[in-house]
Amino acid sequence: METKLIDALLYAIPAVITGLVAYYFFKEHTKHENGRRRFLLKKDMQVNAMPLRLQAYERMAIFLERITPSKLIVRVTPTSSNKDDYESLLIASIEQEFEHNLSQQIYITDECWNIISAAKNATIQLIRKASLLEKTDTADKLREVVLTEMMEKRAPSDAALSYIKQEVSAMW
């Protein structure tokens, strides 16, 4: 009886060891295959999303160029000599451009979007400050003051544009 028990154990031990090795092998193989599938899926998604992301960065670069005060003032001409009307027209133009590009925020990083928003707000503030100056009494004078201001310092949109360029170059 004892020899039958020892014989059974001698047959069972290799079977258990083989079973454990097979279990470990299949577990590792399955984990590796899942990782490989996730990698391929992510790679496919990146290939498809890259053109959309680049297009979003391009559109935001165009937005920043369009709201650069010196270019904005040349593009948006006053409809009357009233400085308040012209200030409102400039700000409305900036806001309209921004709203037109709102959907691009899903393709760019939060930090980049915040910098672009800050550049937009800084540009609006620059126009408002120029309008509040005592020497600014007409729309043409407002244009002149803003252009003079831009000759003396860098436009807020320039910093945001530099950040976009940096972020796009990091994508490669």
RAZI-V729447 format. One record per residue. PSI is psi in whole degrees, -180 to 180 (NA if undefined). OMEGA is omega in whole degrees, 0 to 359 (NA if undefined). D_LAST is the distance of its C-alpha to the last C-alpha in whole Angstrom. Layout:
{{PSI | OMEGA | D_LAST} {PSI | OMEGA | D_LAST}}
//
This chain:
{{-41 | 181 | 73} {-36 | 180 | 71} {-33 | 177 | 70} {-38 | 178 | 69} {-42 | 179 | 67} {-41 | 177 | 65} {-41 | 179 | 65} {-42 | 178 | 63} {-40 | 180 | 61} {-32 | 176 | 60} {-35 | 184 | 59} {-38 | 183 | 57} {-50 | 178 | 55} {-34 | 179 | 53} {-42 | 179 | 53} {-44 | 180 | 51} {-45 | 178 | 49} {-41 | 178 | 48} {-43 | 179 | 47} {-42 | 178 | 45} {-44 | 179 | 43} {-43 | 179 | 42} {-48 | 180 | 41} {-44 | 180 | 39} {-49 | 181 | 37} {-34 | 177 | 37} {-47 | 179 | 36} {-40 | 179 | 33} {-45 | 179 | 32} {-43 | 178 | 32} {-43 | 179 | 30} {-44 | 180 | 27} {-41 | 178 | 28} {-43 | 178 | 27} {-42 | 179 | 24} {-42 | 178 | 23} {-43 | 178 | 23} {-42 | 179 | 21} {-46 | 180 | 18} {-40 | 178 | 19} {-45 | 179 | 19} {-41 | 179 | 16} {-44 | 177 | 14} {-43 | 180 | 16} {-39 | 179 | 16} {-40 | 179 | 12} {-41 | 180 | 12} {-33 | 184 | 15} {-24 | 184 | 14} {-48 | 179 | 10} {-37 | 179 | 13} {-41 | 179 | 15} {-44 | 179 | 12} {-40 | 178 | 11} {-38 | 178 | 15} {-43 | 178 | 16} {-39 | 178 | 14} {-45 | 180 | 15} {-38 | 179 | 19} {-32 | 175 | 19} {-42 | 177 | 18} {-43 | 178 | 21} {-48 | 181 | 23} {-38 | 176 | 22} {-40 | 182 | 23} {-27 | 180 | 26} {3 | 173 | 28} {123 | 188 | 28} {-42 | 181 | 31} {-38 | 179 | 32} {-36 | 179 | 31} {-44 | 182 | 32} {-35 | 177 | 35} {-39 | 183 | 35} {-41 | 183 | 34} {106 | 181 | 37} {150 | 181 | 40} {146 | 178 | 43} {-19 | 176 | 46} {-178 | 180 | 48} {1 | 180 | 49} {121 | 183 | 49} {-35 | 180 | 46} {-39 | 177 | 46} {-41 | 180 | 45} {-40 | 176 | 43} {-46 | 179 | 41} {-39 | 179 | 41} {-43 | 179 | 40} {-47 | 181 | 37} {-41 | 178 | 36} {-37 | 179 | 36} {-43 | 178 | 34} {-47 | 181 | 31} {-40 | 179 | 32} {-44 | 177 | 32} {-43 | 182 | 28} {-47 | 180 | 27} {-33 | 178 | 29} {-27 | 183 | 28} {12 | 182 | 24} {-37 | 184 | 25} {-17 | 182 | 23} {-16 | 183 | 20} {-21 | 180 | 20} {-17 | 182 | 20} {-13 | 182 | 16} {164 | 184 | 15} {157 | 179 | 15} {-40 | 181 | 19} {-43 | 179 | 19} {-43 | 179 | 17} {-42 | 179 | 20} {-38 | 179 | 22} {-40 | 178 | 21} {-43 | 178 | 22} {-41 | 178 | 25} {-39 | 178 | 26} {-40 | 177 | 25} {-48 | 181 | 27} {-38 | 178 | 30} {-37 | 178 | 30} {-42 | 178 | 31} {-43 | 178 | 33} {-40 | 179 | 35} {-44 | 180 | 35} {-43 | 180 | 37} {-42 | 179 | 39} {-42 | 179 | 40} {-35 | 179 | 41} {-28 | 182 | 43} {-15 | 180 | 45} {144 | 182 | 46} {-34 | 182 | 50} {-13 | 180 | 49} {102 | 182 | 47} {-10 | 177 | 50} {169 | 179 | 48} {-40 | 179 | 45} {-37 | 178 | 45} {-38 | 177 | 46} {-44 | 178 | 43} {-44 | 181 | 40} {-44 | 181 | 42} {-44 | 180 | 41} {-43 | 179 | 38} {-40 | 177 | 37} {-42 | 179 | 38} {-39 | 182 | 37} {-25 | 177 | 33} {-29 | 184 | 34} {-31 | 180 | 35} {169 | 183 | 32} {141 | 179 | 28} {144 | 179 | 28} {-32 | 182 | 26} {-20 | 179 | 24} {-41 | 179 | 22} {-42 | 179 | 21} {-38 | 178 | 20} {-39 | 176 | 18} {-40 | 179 | 16} {-41 | 178 | 15} {-46 | 180 | 13} {-41 | 179 | 12} {-43 | 181 | 11} {-39 | 179 | 10} {-40 | 179 | 7} {-27 | 178 | 6} {-17 | 179 | 5} {-22 | 182 | 4} {NA | NA | 0}}
//
